[in-house]
Amino acid sequence: MQAQRLRNIGAYLFADLDRKQEELQRRGVDVINLGVGDPDIATPAHIVRAMEEGARDPQTHRYPPYRGTAEFRRAAAAWFERRFDVALDPDREVLALIGSKEGLAHLPWAVLNPGEVALVPDPGYPVYRSATIMAEGEPVALPLRAEHGFLPDLNAIPPETLRRARILFLNYPNNPTGAVADLGFFARAVDFCRRHGLLLVHDNAYSEIAYDGYRPPSVLQVPGAREVAIELHSLSKSYNMTGWRIGFAAGNAEAVGALGTLKTNVDSGVFVAVQRAGVAALTGPQDVLAPTLAIYQARRDRMVAALRAVGWNPPVPRATLYIWMPVPDGTTSAAFCADVLERTGVVLTPGTGYGQMGEGFVRLSLTTPDARIDEAMARIRRAYG
Ligand SMILES: *Cc1c(COP(=O)(O)O)cnc(C)c1O
């Protein structure tokens, strides 16, 4: 039994690869997965301590406030002001989320009418598209091309599509391409959304995961952005908290309010002890980030060097946990991933898992322990060098 809207989302694109991986493991191959983007480094100790203390306090054992505790929303607003120099009203412009994925998945339900269009980046994080379909909206792919730095060409959107469009999803630093956007691009996107009556939904899950001193901006730094934009933030990647499920939405009060109202009908918020851990993360020492970033950056550099040594051509990402590499000429994403898996036991993600425009690319993630990355690169060198 499966509803049509679920069927409309389509087949799980990695099913083939999963099957192959299982088959190799059955044959006793030591498979190394460079596909998943899930930090392998522990959550900082002061955050875990806040959770421990919170869990022991019976006051946290009851239903949390729907929009998040006042303390968490204030901590998020204070972090936002320190980080981006943007002041938010913690009551009207901040909403706690069960991870940013939850907010992204529910937002179309809250703001989109059936048949209305959401513009979704392609390649892109699959949730923008699937959430739009679940809300009975129509996802329209916004191609991200290498020659445009993986930024969409907003002026190329057909006028009849634009007339029906209500949401523009953006995500920079970008998963899967590793591309970044500057404030100038965000200013143009805000202006575009204002002119065409769109809600700009910016997924900023990687705002803190950047290298070589680069500091990604927030779309809310654009003057007047909060009139048209909502930005989703995650503690998952910044503080190695993917399993904890906490993030927040910030910006446009009407969209934040609509999402909050929708959520009162769906969930009952984030465990207050987890919110206290979130407060510890957002208000505690921010220098816990530096050692994690140093590890990712070193992995990035080792992987890029190893891949280039076999004649492949990965770019060096300035942000995110991913290397978005063109596949060698004459092959496809899926065929290349299958060949690499067969010959080395290393799992890469085919770009087509993120949309049609991902054809010709594979994604490698930086979230595997160093020794396993080195082993994976050694196998690739032996097989392809
Ligand atoms: C990891 C990721 C998320 C989800 O983060 P959670 O806060 O853990 O739900 C959202 N968007 C992108 C692009 C991601 O890569």
The ligand as an SDF file (V2000), in Angstrom:
LIG
                    3D

 15 15  0  0  0  0  0  0  0  0999 V2000
   22.8610   17.5590    5.9590 C   0  0  0  0  0  0  0  0  0  0  0  0
   21.9840   18.4960    5.2100 C   0  0  0  0  0  0  0  0  0  0  0  0
   20.7920   18.9690    5.7580 C   0  0  0  0  0  0  0  0  0  0  0  0
   20.1230   18.3340    6.9540 C   0  0  0  0  0  0  0  0  0  0  0  0
   20.6300   18.6530    8.1350 O   0  0  0  0  0  0  0  0  0  0  0  0
   19.8690   18.2770    9.4720 P   0  0  0  0  0  0  0  0  0  0  0  0
   19.8770   19.5450   10.2360 O   0  0  0  0  0  0  0  0  0  0  0  0
   20.6810   17.1870   10.0720 O   0  0  0  0  0  0  0  0  0  0  0  0
   18.4870   17.8200    9.1600 O   0  0  0  0  0  0  0  0  0  0  0  0
   20.0790   19.9520    5.0860 C   0  0  0  0  0  0  0  0  0  0  0  0
   20.5090   20.4140    3.9040 N   0  0  0  0  0  0  0  0  0  0  0  0
   21.6220   19.9580    3.3370 C   0  0  0  0  0  0  0  0  0  0  0  0
   22.0270   20.5110    2.0190 C   0  0  0  0  0  0  0  0  0  0  0  0
   22.3850   18.9770    3.9440 C   0  0  0  0  0  0  0  0  0  0  0  0
   23.4620   18.4920    3.3410 O   0  0  0  0  0  0  0  0  0  0  0  0
  1  2  1  0
  2  3  1  0
  2 14  2  0
  3  4  1  0
  3 10  2  0
  4  5  1  0
  5  6  1  0
  6  7  2  0
  6  8  1  0
  6  9  1  0
 10 11  1  0
 11 12  2  0
 12 13  1  0
 12 14  1  0
 14 15  1  0
M  END
$$$$
